Amino acid sequence: INTNILSLPPAWMSRIQPGRAMGNAEEIRKLLGEPIPQLVDPKTLAPGIAAMFGRSGVLERLRRKLALISRKKGGQIFPAKNVIASVDEEDNLYIGVDFLAQFGNDEDLLAGILAHEWGHMMSDRRKIDWSHLTYDQLFALRREEEAEADGFSGRALFLMNYSPEPMVDFLTMLQQKKKEKKLPSHKYHNLATRVAILRESFEAGKRAMDMARRIFFSSGHMGPKIGHVIGDG
């Protein structure tokens, strides 16, 4: 796949080495269900949407929170069409302006969406060349990477003090639309699995924090229980 021809490919597509034929670009995009984000001129955005992309906007605020908990800065955030959200190999995020127009007031959902894309940034699978894989193997690995991104999203939502439930509701709505349109989905695990991953990852983050507090902080004091930790060890 020639990623230059594909313009702004999803991050994983650049792992397929140029020159290895897998069909034409349009066929690949359709088969794999990967929309290519189309950049939108910021000057054409409605004021409310434009404010979200500003230095003090909600998207930049979420980017800073994700950078803090992941120690990964991330790239720029661009307004786009034909996508809810996606990330490229330079860690730039593309956020759908139509999605923001409909759901931009739900900060918990925005946090979940951005955290999912951040999970792709954190994935070790980005370094893998998938050129030698069959479509079945490719889809299987894609599902696992998406599951890992959901897992990161759940943990990040807890650490940023957001709820995972708006993300669950959004995924449920998307699944219903796919059923109504009879659209196949090979890219993700089924809805029940994705919801379970999100919720369990959120709860795992909560349990880890509770355990850390019990181990390192005394009740009613900010001092760590270092003596107890050393003694128990």
C-alpha positions as CSV (number, residue, x, y, z in Angstrom):
1,I,0.0,0.0,0.0
2,N,1.4,3.4,-1.0
3,T,0.6,5.5,2.0
4,N,1.3,8.7,0.1
5,I,-1.6,7.9,-2.2
6,L,-3.8,7.3,0.8
7,S,-3.2,10.8,2.0
8,L,-3.8,10.7,5.8
9,P,-3.9,7.0,6.6
10,P,-4.8,5.5,10.0
11,A,-1.6,5.0,12.0
12,W,-1.5,1.2,11.5
13,M,-1.6,1.4,7.7
14,S,1.9,2.9,7.4
15,R,3.2,-0.4,8.9
16,I,2.4,-2.1,5.6
17,Q,5.5,-1.6,3.5
18,P,5.1,0.2,0.2
19,G,5.3,-2.0,-2.9
20,R,3.5,-5.0,-1.5
21,A,0.3,-5.2,-3.5
22,M,-2.9,-5.8,-1.6
23,G,-5.4,-4.3,-4.0
24,N,-6.2,-0.7,-4.8
25,A,-6.4,1.9,-2.1
26,E,-10.2,2.4,-2.4
27,E,-10.8,-1.3,-2.1
28,I,-8.6,-1.5,1.0
29,R,-10.3,1.4,2.8
30,K,-13.7,-0.1,2.1
31,L,-12.8,-3.6,3.1
32,L,-11.0,-2.7,6.3
33,G,-13.6,0.0,7.3
34,E,-11.0,2.7,7.8
35,P,-12.2,6.2,6.9
36,I,-9.5,8.6,5.9
37,P,-9.9,12.0,7.7
38,Q,-10.4,15.0,5.5
39,L,-8.9,18.1,6.9
40,V,-11.2,21.1,7.5
41,D,-10.1,24.7,7.3
42,P,-10.3,26.1,10.8
43,K,-11.5,29.4,9.4
44,T,-14.7,27.7,8.2
45,L,-15.6,26.3,11.6
46,A,-18.6,27.6,13.6
47,P,-17.4,29.7,16.6
48,G,-18.4,27.0,19.2
49,I,-16.5,24.3,17.4
50,A,-13.5,26.5,16.7
51,A,-13.3,27.3,20.4
52,M,-12.9,23.6,21.2
53,F,-9.6,23.6,19.1
54,G,-8.3,26.7,20.8
55,R,-5.4,26.9,23.3
56,S,-7.9,27.0,26.2
57,G,-10.5,24.7,24.5
58,V,-11.7,21.4,25.8
59,L,-9.6,19.4,23.3
60,E,-6.4,21.0,24.4
61,R,-7.4,20.6,28.0
62,L,-7.9,16.9,27.5
63,R,-4.7,16.6,25.5
64,R,-2.8,18.0,28.5
65,K,-4.4,15.6,30.9
66,L,-3.6,12.6,28.7
67,A,-0.1,13.8,28.2
68,L,0.3,14.1,32.0
69,I,-0.9,10.6,32.8
70,S,0.8,8.9,29.9
71,R,4.0,10.9,29.8
72,K,3.4,11.2,26.0
73,K,3.0,14.7,24.7
74,G,1.0,13.9,21.6
75,G,0.9,15.9,18.4
76,Q,-1.4,18.6,17.0
77,I,-5.2,18.3,17.0
78,F,-6.9,19.0,13.6
79,P,-10.5,19.4,12.7
80,A,-11.6,16.8,10.1
81,K,-14.5,15.3,8.2
82,N,-15.3,11.6,7.5
83,V,-14.1,10.5,10.9
84,I,-15.1,10.5,14.6
85,A,-11.4,10.5,15.7
86,S,-8.2,9.0,14.5
87,V,-4.4,9.3,15.0
88,D,-1.5,9.2,12.6
89,E,2.1,8.0,13.0
90,E,3.2,11.5,14.2
91,D,0.7,11.3,17.0
92,N,-1.5,14.0,15.5
93,L,-5.2,13.7,16.3
94,Y,-8.0,14.2,13.8
95,I,-11.3,15.0,15.4
96,G,-14.6,15.0,13.4
97,V,-16.3,18.3,13.4
98,D,-19.7,16.6,12.8
99,F,-19.1,14.5,15.8
100,L,-18.3,17.6,17.9
101,A,-21.4,19.4,16.6
102,Q,-23.5,16.6,18.0
103,F,-21.6,15.5,21.1
104,G,-19.2,18.3,21.9
105,N,-21.0,19.2,25.1
106,D,-20.3,15.8,26.6
107,E,-16.8,16.1,28.1
108,D,-16.9,12.6,29.5
109,L,-17.5,11.2,26.0
110,L,-14.8,13.5,24.5
111,A,-12.4,12.3,27.1
112,G,-13.2,8.6,26.3
113,I,-12.8,9.2,22.5
114,L,-9.5,11.0,22.9
115,A,-8.2,8.5,25.4
116,H,-9.0,5.6,23.0
117,E,-6.9,7.3,20.3
118,W,-4.2,8.0,22.8
119,G,-4.2,4.2,23.5
120,H,-3.2,3.7,19.9
121,M,-0.2,6.1,20.4
122,M,0.9,4.0,23.3
123,S,0.7,0.7,21.4
124,D,3.8,-1.4,20.8
125,R,2.1,-2.8,17.7
126,R,2.9,0.4,15.8
127,K,6.4,-0.9,15.1
128,I,5.2,-4.1,13.5
129,D,5.3,-4.6,9.7
130,W,2.0,-6.4,8.8
131,S,2.7,-6.8,5.1
132,H,3.1,-10.6,5.3
133,L,-0.2,-11.2,7.1
134,T,-3.4,-12.5,5.6
135,Y,-6.6,-10.5,5.9
136,D,-7.9,-12.8,8.7
137,Q,-4.6,-12.3,10.6
138,L,-4.7,-8.6,10.0
139,F,-8.2,-8.3,11.3
140,A,-7.4,-10.4,14.4
141,L,-4.5,-8.1,15.3
142,R,-6.5,-5.0,14.6
143,R,-9.2,-6.2,17.0
144,E,-6.6,-6.8,19.7
145,E,-5.1,-3.3,19.2
146,E,-8.5,-1.8,19.4
147,A,-9.1,-3.8,22.6
148,E,-5.9,-2.4,24.1
149,A,-7.0,1.1,23.1
150,D,-10.3,0.5,24.9
151,G,-8.4,-0.7,27.9
152,F,-6.2,2.4,28.0
153,S,-9.3,4.5,27.6
154,G,-11.0,2.9,30.6
155,R,-7.9,3.5,32.9
156,A,-7.4,7.0,31.6
157,L,-11.0,8.0,32.3
158,F,-10.6,7.0,35.9
159,L,-7.3,8.8,36.3
160,M,-8.8,12.0,34.7
161,N,-11.9,11.7,36.8
162,Y,-14.4,11.0,34.0
163,S,-17.1,8.4,33.7
164,P,-16.9,5.6,31.2
165,E,-20.7,5.4,30.8
166,P,-21.1,8.1,28.1
167,M,-18.5,6.1,26.1
168,V,-20.5,2.9,26.6
169,D,-23.7,4.6,25.5
170,F,-21.9,6.0,22.4
171,L,-20.6,2.6,21.4
172,T,-24.1,1.1,21.9
173,M,-25.6,3.7,19.6
174,L,-23.0,3.1,16.9
175,Q,-23.6,-0.6,17.1
176,Q,-27.3,-0.1,16.7
177,K,-26.7,2.1,13.6
178,K,-24.5,-0.6,12.1
179,K,-27.2,-3.2,12.7
180,E,-29.8,-1.0,11.1
181,K,-27.6,-0.5,8.0
182,K,-26.5,-4.1,8.1
183,L,-22.8,-3.1,8.1
184,P,-20.2,-5.7,9.0
185,S,-17.6,-4.8,11.6
186,H,-14.3,-6.8,11.5
187,K,-12.3,-4.1,13.2
188,Y,-13.6,-4.4,16.7
189,H,-14.6,-7.1,19.2
190,N,-18.4,-7.3,19.8
191,L,-20.1,-4.6,21.8
192,A,-20.4,-6.7,25.0
193,T,-16.6,-7.3,25.0
194,R,-15.7,-3.7,24.4
195,V,-18.0,-2.5,27.1
196,A,-16.6,-5.1,29.5
197,I,-13.0,-4.0,28.7
198,L,-13.9,-0.3,29.3
199,R,-15.6,-0.9,32.6
200,E,-13.2,-3.4,33.9
201,S,-10.2,-1.2,33.0
202,F,-11.9,1.7,34.8
203,E,-12.5,-0.4,37.9
204,A,-8.9,-1.8,37.7
205,G,-7.6,1.8,37.8
206,K,-9.8,2.5,40.8
207,R,-8.6,-0.7,42.6
208,A,-4.9,0.2,41.9
209,M,-5.4,3.7,43.3
210,D,-7.1,2.4,46.4
211,M,-4.3,-0.1,47.0
212,A,-1.7,2.6,46.5
213,R,-3.4,4.8,49.0
214,R,-3.6,2.0,51.6
215,I,0.0,1.1,51.1
216,F,1.7,4.5,50.9
217,F,-0.5,6.8,52.9
218,S,-1.4,6.7,56.6
219,S,-5.0,7.3,57.5
220,G,-5.5,11.0,58.0
221,H,-1.9,11.9,57.2
222,M,-0.1,12.6,53.9
223,G,3.1,10.8,55.0
224,P,3.8,7.5,53.2
225,K,4.0,4.3,55.2
226,I,7.5,3.6,54.1
227,G,8.4,1.9,57.3
228,H,5.5,-0.5,57.0
229,V,6.3,-1.2,53.3
230,I,10.0,-2.0,54.1
231,G,9.0,-4.1,57.1
232,D,6.4,-6.1,55.2
233,G,8.9,-6.6,52.4
